[in-house]
Amino acid sequence: MLKSTLVVVAVSIAAGATIRASAFAIFAFLVVTALGGVILLKGTSLTEAVVSCVEVLVLMEICYLVGLFAFSLWNIQKRRKKNSITERSHVTGKRPHG
């Protein structure tokens, strides 16, 4: 279960940086549905399977938001760095390299 949780966390963070929320919602629903089927096939009760699926879904959503937030901050920093380079070129009269 720990390995699958780590995979879910990594995929959700990466998804936060690359795909839209609606696509992630569909993806998360499919993953949780498949996970619920596997848990039910192992012989656990329906309530335990539902609780486990909701836990995984909440974890996926939190990790998606973390990835989205981190990627947004990274883009803002990248833009600031790019803008500071162009601002210096106006002051010195030289063009930035690269």
C-alpha positions in Angstrom: 0.0 0.0 0.0 2.9 2.3 0.7 4.3 1.9 -2.8 1.0 2.7 -4.4 0.5 5.7 -2.2 3.9 7.0 -3.2 3.0 6.5 -6.9 -0.3 8.3 -6.4 1.5 11.2 -4.7 4.1 11.5 -7.4 1.6 11.3 -10.3 -0.7 13.8 -8.6 2.0 16.3 -8.1 3.2 15.9 -11.7 -0.4 16.2 -12.9 -0.8 19.5 -11.0 2.0 20.9 -13.1 0.8 19.7 -16.5 -3.0 19.0 -16.8 -6.2 20.9 -16.2 -8.4 20.2 -13.2 -11.2 18.7 -15.2 -8.8 16.2 -16.8 -7.3 15.4 -13.4 -10.8 14.8 -11.9 -11.6 12.3 -14.5 -8.2 10.6 -14.1 -8.6 10.5 -10.3 -12.1 9.0 -10.5 -10.8 6.3 -12.8 -7.8 5.5 -10.6 -10.0 5.4 -7.4 -12.6 3.2 -9.1 -9.9 0.8 -10.2 -8.4 0.8 -6.7 -11.8 0.2 -5.2 -12.3 -2.8 -7.4 -8.9 -4.3 -6.4 -9.7 -3.7 -2.7 -13.0 -5.4 -3.1 -11.5 -8.4 -4.9 -9.1 -8.9 -2.0 -12.1 -9.6 0.1 -12.5 -6.5 2.3 -15.9 -5.2 3.2 -17.6 -2.5 1.1 -17.4 0.2 3.8 -13.6 -0.4 4.2 -13.2 -0.2 0.4 -15.1 3.0 0.2 -13.2 4.6 3.1 -9.9 3.6 1.5 -11.0 5.0 -1.8 -12.0 8.3 -0.3 -8.7 8.6 1.5 -6.8 8.0 -1.7 -9.0 10.5 -3.5 -8.4 13.2 -0.9 -4.7 12.5 -1.0 -4.7 12.8 -4.8 -6.5 16.1 -4.7 -4.2 17.6 -2.1 -1.1 16.5 -4.0 -2.6 17.9 -7.2 -3.1 21.3 -5.5 0.4 21.2 -4.2 1.8 20.5 -7.6 -0.3 23.2 -9.1 0.8 25.7 -6.5 4.5 24.8 -6.8 4.4 25.0 -10.6 2.7 28.4 -10.4 5.3 29.7 -8.0 8.1 28.4 -10.3 6.6 30.2 -13.3 6.3 33.4 -11.4 10.0 33.2 -10.4 11.0 32.4 -13.9 9.1 35.4 -15.3 10.6 37.7 -12.6 14.1 36.6 -13.5 13.4 37.1 -17.2 11.9 40.6 -16.6 14.9 41.6 -14.4 17.2 40.7 -17.2 15.3 42.8 -19.8 15.1 45.7 -17.3 18.9 45.7 -16.9 19.4 45.9 -20.6 17.5 49.2 -20.8 19.7 50.6 -18.1 23.0 49.6 -19.5 22.1 49.8 -23.2 23.3 46.3 -23.9 21.2 43.4 -25.0 20.9 40.3 -22.8 22.6 37.2 -24.1 20.5 34.1 -24.6 
